[in-house]
């Protein structure tokens, strides 16, 4: 017995099946009428099948297997049939289903509901005894394998519900969490607004802080360093140029993004609705409501574009860009010469 807690109970058995090490894990969760069956095996057999028989207590009244795009009724017998996703039997007025994305064939003979998991015939090749196979005796399906089944019982187990459960089992939710550096938070240098301090939120509400700037400094000796700037001078500079006016003298800078990705950002973030670029966008209106950006890279430095971008997007009520998308857009604008 591995767990007996109030939310989950789990039992595990390990041993040998022929020459193969095997482990069974059975899990029940509180308020969930499903049994999770996990089977791990290192399969070392030759000319053998690995099958999982389930003995049904009463005579089977109805047998249905899931297939791609639907389901099919089967008649019990020794013949093995293909399936996809799930199989259901009705016995004694109760429906029992087994859901899996790891097994694809089974049979139902009398009361034996038998799933075929692995096969180990000798590996086939084109004939003869070429050097690459010399002295070898390979068999299929050998090695480590893992199988996951969900057994569910109820008075009514509809086809659609079983299709949904099979899809959810085959495509579990993806959780992505990224950390950079020692104890670096996942949001890097751009914390979400809910983590801003009260003073920053009040300043934002009073419209005195028009932007939240992240300055990236790159150098061959120090690598990459970042500093979050709340300096009033920098913020006022951003405010002064937010309307696409003439910038103050800006230092030269380097770009680190992808100009092709930046073109996509320009098209799909709404910039082209106002700013025309030859061959890319025409702007909405006659004349367009904002200056053309042809030759932008010859008149604006990357540092100036980075400082201007957050406030300008907010002023135009456009969605903020991720750091990567912002750098790609800066790189694309810098390439317009």
Helices and strands as residue ranges (DSSP letters): E 3-4, E 8-17, E 20-29, E 34-43, E 49-55, E 60-67, E 70-74, E 77-82, E 85-91, E 94-100, E 105-109, E 112-119, G 131-133, E 143-154, H 159-170, G 193-195, H 198-205, E 213-219, E 223-229, H 232-241, H 259-268, G 271-273, H 296-299, H 302-315, H 323-334
